[in-house]
Amino acid sequence: MDVNTYIVVASAGLAGLGMVTVAGLNGWRGWLQLKRQEMDHLHAAGAAQHGAGARIEIADLRERIRKLEAIAAGIEL
């Protein structure tokens, strides 16, 4: 093979490597964007549930405390 053939093969290899690299970077950026959107969605859903969920959890904790106080006082429920 002559030198020109080596140059063409090397250039084609570099071009192919460049295309694969660009495609990989675009996929990586897309994946990161997807994860950001998932986190934003979860954060927004958590903020929306925070008010009602917190009230339910507080009511549950109050009920547990009431039961523990009754047990400590020796009262059967």
Buried (B, 14 or more C-beta within 10 A) or exposed (E): EEEEEEEEEEEEEEEEEEEEEEEEEEEEEEEEEEEEEEEEEEEEEEEEEEEEEEEEEEEEEEEEEEEEEEEEEEEEE
